[in-house]
Amino acid sequence: MKFDDFISLMLVMLLLTLFIFTFIKLSRKLRKGGGSLTTFMLGTTDAFYNRDKKKAADEIVEQKADKKLNEQDSGEIKDSK
């Protein structure tokens, strides 16, 4: 093996190592500690919270509407905010 061939081989190995290192570094940075499973779990958790919040808001609206109807039926009209 000639010296020139050895230098070319080492240069290719160095470039390949740098490419792989850079790829791994970027992929870890993009994931920020979690993979697609983490993203899926965060999304479903958010969906559950939004569904629960919507149910709670609907119940509050229904309670206020029932209270308002009861006040109107009994003749007690109040300005409630």
Backbone bond lengths (Angstrom), bond angles and torsions (degrees), N, CA, C in turn:
res aa  C-N    CA-C-N  psi(-1)  N-CA   C-N-CA  omega(-1)  CA-C   N-CA-C  phi
1 M - - - 1.439 - - 1.517 108.19 -
2 K 1.302 115.10 131.17 1.463 119.83 -179.52 1.523 109.87 -81.33
3 F 1.280 114.42 161.24 1.460 121.01 179.91 1.528 110.61 -64.84
4 D 1.322 117.46 -38.43 1.468 121.78 178.83 1.535 110.91 -64.02
5 D 1.326 116.18 -39.81 1.461 119.82 178.10 1.526 110.79 -65.83
6 F 1.313 115.97 -38.47 1.456 120.63 179.47 1.538 110.71 -64.31
7 I 1.316 116.97 -43.52 1.474 121.22 179.15 1.527 109.98 -64.56
8 S 1.314 118.07 -41.36 1.464 121.44 178.66 1.529 110.60 -63.15
9 L 1.322 116.73 -43.11 1.453 120.95 178.70 1.531 111.28 -63.37
10 M 1.309 117.25 -43.54 1.467 121.36 178.89 1.535 111.00 -65.10
11 L 1.316 117.11 -37.57 1.454 120.72 178.66 1.531 110.86 -65.37
12 V 1.326 116.57 -42.81 1.457 120.80 177.91 1.526 110.19 -64.17
13 M 1.308 117.96 -42.77 1.463 121.26 179.30 1.535 110.51 -64.25
14 L 1.316 117.17 -39.88 1.461 121.56 178.82 1.529 110.49 -64.52
15 L 1.324 117.09 -45.45 1.460 120.71 179.26 1.532 111.40 -64.39
16 L 1.314 116.94 -40.76 1.456 121.19 178.48 1.533 110.75 -64.33
17 T 1.315 116.95 -41.93 1.468 121.23 177.83 1.525 111.03 -64.00
18 L 1.322 117.32 -42.71 1.465 120.70 178.28 1.529 111.27 -63.91
19 F 1.333 116.54 -40.19 1.461 120.63 178.58 1.524 111.09 -63.08
20 I 1.315 116.53 -46.25 1.469 120.52 -179.79 1.525 110.40 -65.02
21 F 1.311 117.55 -43.13 1.462 121.82 179.13 1.532 110.50 -61.13
22 T 1.317 116.81 -44.49 1.461 121.19 179.65 1.530 110.89 -64.76
23 F 1.321 117.41 -41.63 1.458 121.54 178.48 1.524 111.36 -61.11
24 I 1.316 117.09 -45.93 1.468 121.38 179.41 1.525 110.37 -64.26
25 K 1.314 117.25 -42.78 1.462 121.56 -179.91 1.529 111.19 -61.67
26 L 1.329 116.55 -44.80 1.464 120.01 179.65 1.523 111.86 -67.81
27 S 1.313 117.62 -40.48 1.463 119.58 -179.00 1.519 111.34 -65.75
28 R 1.309 117.79 -36.34 1.472 120.51 176.74 1.520 111.38 -69.69
29 K 1.334 115.76 -37.62 1.458 119.87 -179.77 1.522 110.63 -66.81
30 L 1.322 117.57 -39.17 1.455 121.20 179.82 1.515 111.81 -68.50
31 R 1.299 117.41 -35.62 1.465 120.38 -179.09 1.519 111.98 -78.74
32 K 1.305 117.88 -27.76 1.469 124.20 179.86 1.523 111.92 53.11
33 G 1.294 116.85 48.49 1.457 121.16 173.58 1.510 115.00 91.58
34 G 1.303 119.00 -1.42 1.448 119.66 -179.37 1.515 110.98 -146.93
35 G 1.282 115.47 155.96 1.451 119.96 179.69 1.513 111.57 -101.64
36 S 1.293 116.28 -158.03 1.453 120.68 -177.82 1.525 111.16 -67.92
37 L 1.318 117.90 -28.53 1.461 120.56 177.90 1.522 110.46 -64.69
38 T 1.329 117.10 -39.99 1.459 120.90 178.02 1.519 110.08 -63.02
39 T 1.318 116.95 -43.00 1.458 121.01 178.78 1.521 110.74 -62.39
40 F 1.319 116.82 -42.68 1.466 121.10 178.71 1.520 110.83 -62.26
41 M 1.327 116.87 -44.15 1.461 120.23 -178.45 1.527 111.08 -66.27
42 L 1.328 117.67 -39.58 1.457 120.05 177.91 1.523 111.09 -65.37
43 G 1.320 116.59 -38.56 1.461 120.72 178.75 1.513 112.50 -65.44
44 T 1.335 117.51 -42.94 1.465 119.78 179.73 1.523 110.83 -69.67
45 T 1.316 117.64 -36.20 1.465 120.75 176.80 1.518 109.81 -62.81
46 D 1.324 116.68 -42.74 1.458 121.13 178.27 1.528 110.51 -63.27
47 A 1.313 117.30 -39.59 1.464 121.06 178.67 1.533 110.56 -64.02
48 F 1.334 117.28 -41.25 1.467 120.21 177.74 1.526 110.57 -63.37
49 Y 1.326 116.96 -44.21 1.462 119.55 179.40 1.519 110.74 -62.52
50 N 1.317 117.67 -43.51 1.465 120.20 179.84 1.520 111.04 -63.87
51 R 1.328 117.24 -39.54 1.464 120.26 179.02 1.525 110.18 -65.24
52 D 1.344 117.13 -42.65 1.463 120.60 178.62 1.529 111.33 -64.66
53 K 1.332 116.64 -40.63 1.465 120.24 178.28 1.520 110.74 -64.09
54 K 1.319 116.87 -39.83 1.462 120.18 179.58 1.523 110.68 -65.74
55 K 1.336 116.87 -41.33 1.471 120.04 176.81 1.524 110.72 -61.54
56 A 1.322 116.63 -44.63 1.463 120.51 -179.63 1.528 110.66 -62.66
57 A 1.314 117.05 -42.99 1.466 120.15 179.24 1.518 110.73 -64.89
58 D 1.327 118.01 -40.36 1.467 120.97 177.87 1.522 111.17 -62.85
59 E 1.335 116.85 -41.07 1.467 120.36 179.15 1.522 111.01 -64.80
60 I 1.327 116.94 -40.37 1.467 120.19 179.34 1.525 110.21 -64.83
61 V 1.327 116.56 -42.26 1.467 119.96 178.84 1.523 110.47 -63.00
62 E 1.329 116.94 -42.45 1.460 120.25 178.89 1.527 111.34 -63.83
63 Q 1.337 116.94 -42.08 1.462 120.65 179.25 1.531 111.01 -62.33
64 K 1.333 116.07 -43.27 1.464 119.66 179.95 1.521 110.65 -67.52
65 A 1.338 116.54 -37.87 1.465 119.61 178.46 1.521 110.36 -65.81
66 D 1.329 117.40 -43.44 1.470 120.80 177.72 1.529 110.88 -62.04
67 K 1.319 116.63 -41.86 1.464 120.71 179.25 1.523 109.99 -63.19
68 K 1.333 116.44 -42.66 1.454 120.74 179.83 1.528 110.75 -64.42
69 L 1.347 116.80 -42.19 1.466 120.00 177.85 1.526 111.38 -63.68
70 N 1.317 117.04 -41.23 1.466 120.95 178.59 1.525 111.05 -64.22
71 E 1.328 116.90 -38.64 1.463 120.42 178.44 1.528 110.21 -66.36
72 Q 1.327 116.58 -40.14 1.467 120.12 -179.62 1.529 110.68 -68.23
73 D 1.323 116.13 -38.38 1.460 120.10 179.25 1.526 111.53 -65.74
74 S 1.325 116.70 -36.81 1.454 120.11 -177.59 1.533 111.98 -86.91
75 G 1.320 118.03 -5.38 1.448 121.44 177.92 1.517 113.46 87.98
76 E 1.300 119.32 7.31 1.453 122.64 179.30 1.521 109.09 -99.08
77 I 1.277 118.05 87.48 1.463 120.55 178.93 1.524 107.08 -91.71
78 K 1.316 115.25 117.39 1.454 121.17 -179.42 1.522 108.93 -119.20
79 D 1.289 115.82 153.41 1.465 120.95 176.27 1.527 106.90 -92.18
80 S 1.329 116.51 99.51 1.467 119.89 -177.40 1.520 109.78 -108.92
81 K 1.301 113.80 137.18 1.471 119.40 178.07 1.491 109.67 -129.31
